[in-house]
Amino acid sequence: MNLLVKKLGVAIAILLPLFFVSCEDPGEIGLNVDPKQGTILSKYQEFVLPSTEVQFDPRSTVNSSSFQAGSYSDPDFGIVTTRSYSWLGIQSSNPIVNETAEYDSLKVQVRFSTIYGSEALDGEIEILDLYQLGDAMNTDIEYTRIDERPLGQKIGSLDLYLQDMDTLQTDSTFTFKLSDVFGQELFDKLKANDGTYENDTTFNEYFKGIALVPNGTNNKVIQLTQSSFAIVMYYHEFNSLGEPLERNYSYGLGDFKYYYINSDLSGTPLSGIQPNNQNFDPATDFRYMQAGTLIALKVDYSDLFDFVLADSNKNMVIQRARLRVGAIEENLEGSESPVTLRGYFTDDNNLWPITTDYTTSTDTVDFFVQLQQDLTPPGLYFNTQDIGFSLTDTTTYIAQMSTFVQDLYSGGYDSEDTPYERRGELLLFPPTSMDEHQSTISHVLTNHFKVHKDSIRLRVYYTVPN
């Protein structure tokens, strides 16, 4: 147990800031003190943490928070391809179409959300194709990121001009004409009032849904704003004077949708990785993390475990600990590293999500970010574990793990009720709700990085008795 806690009791955790200005001599309780400066002397031990890769089993992407399509190539992560499948959503109430009404045109309105991939060049064109599905989707199936759907007729293309006269902006809506054959079919069924438009289910049993897919010449992933997506059917009716009256009917994205995203890793250092939660050693000295394809970096801190629990170190006073991942190798222009990371304890089977019934286990409490300037004072304990990750600059991730290491040293996890902490391994991945489907935003994004294995280090600062 921590020596300060042994000597002074639990209350010292609260009164610690007053300890160093009291009359008690630190040397009397066995701490090394600099005779000139009067400061307590501390040491540190640094560990290069062994690391591997894990690719998690694909999970459901149904009702995804993203509507995206595209493809890009990266020498480390291969060819990443993504597409989206969705029902079309009809209106809550449908107009009665006059028998004299005639079809005019069909258009799609989209709003750009973001680009992912290589850097966009002025005048570059990215093309996404819109298809009607060949088969209806089954709402009883939990489709995953590796599931694909057969395509029916192509109903149009979205030609997005990147950075050309500022045409691609997040606050701009773009309109593209779609197939009149498809539009006429939509119109005829609305005009017939035959029950097809009764609700989303009956409508999509007939029309099957749509697919947003890359054209085949892409080097970007394009994300569109779901709430702004609309297919608008234009038609006209005639009044008693025979004059045409303009009408329209809008379809949004329906209640049932999912996305596909996968990497062809052939010829990359990750070639051969198995998406069944198995440890994998890359063909190089680098380690990798990619959010969209669920490739996580796994580090083994068992060397730390052995160090803090060794008999020779049983009287240490652990002051602080820091886990550093980086420097991160520079990504391709246009590619992004995750804004933050988080460490998730794992067992022998790399199970994810990790859930237990043990309230003392850190995998059941929130992970908080602790910045460098807010270091935990030596020996001060909190109820939560500070192993959240913060990107302090563009190349390095730092986690303050002081509380965790202090509690580990004091025997806080030395029981069968804390199986994951005792295992000594962490999965590093962007923050996410571990019990959610893969459709949550941290899985949808294709953010990634690579880092040299020797730059994943954990340093422990401590004081020993004299």
Summary of the structure (lengths in Angstrom):
residues: 466
radius of gyration: 28.8
end to end distance: 17.5
largest distance: 105.3
contacts: 1469
relative contact order: 0.22
helix: 17%
strand: 38%
